[in-house]
Amino acid sequence: MKTSERKKDLNAKSRDELTTELHALLREQFGLRMQKATQQLTNHAKLPAVRRDIARVRTRLHQTSKAVQK
């Protein structure tokens, strides 16, 4: 999925959906880190991609919380 499509997807989601996705991404990141530690990771590009997705979701959550406070 392209970055622009990903941003549109995140903008369409509610706060609860974003929180759920964040937890799923954090679990995936943990699994990838464990695979890396045990030298079972085959796709090394997946780890930074997941890290960027986590940052995107956290940014969107922060934006929505700031909008609610105003």
N, C-alpha and C positions, 0 to 999 in steps of 0.2 A: 504494500500500500504506500502511495506517495505521501509526502509530508503534508501537502495541501489537503488531501483527502482525509488524512489523520486528524488535522486540525478541525475540519468541518464535522467530523465524527465526534470529536470531543466537545465541540460547542453545542451539539444537539443533545448531549446527555445531561441528566439531572445530577444533582450533588450526590445522591445515594448511589447512582450508577457509577459515577467517577470514583467514589470511595471503594466500591466493590472491585472495579478494574484496578485500582491502585494496589489493593491487597493481593489480587491475582498476579500482578506484575512483580510485586515484592517476593511472592512465593516462587515465581519463575526465576527471578534473579538468584535467590538462595539456591535453588536446584542447579542452576548453571555454575555458580561458584563452587558447589560441592563436586560437580563433574570436573571442573577445572582442577580442583585440588587433588582429585584421584586420577587425573590424567585420562578421563573418559570423554572429555568435551571434544566433539568433532567439528562443530561450527563455531569458530572463535569470534566471528563477527556478530554473533547473536548477543553476546554479553554487553557490548557498548550500545547496541540497538535497544535492548531492554532498559538500560540505564537512561537513555534519552527519552524513551516512552514514559518512564517513571517521572522524569523531570517535566515532561509536557503535562501529565495528569496533575502533578502537584501545582504547577503554574496555573492551570485552569481552575483548580480548587481554590487557590489563593485569590484569583480574580473574582470568582463568584462570591467568596466570603467578603471581599472588600465592597462589592456591589450591594450586598445585603446590608452592610453596616451604614452605607450612605443614606 
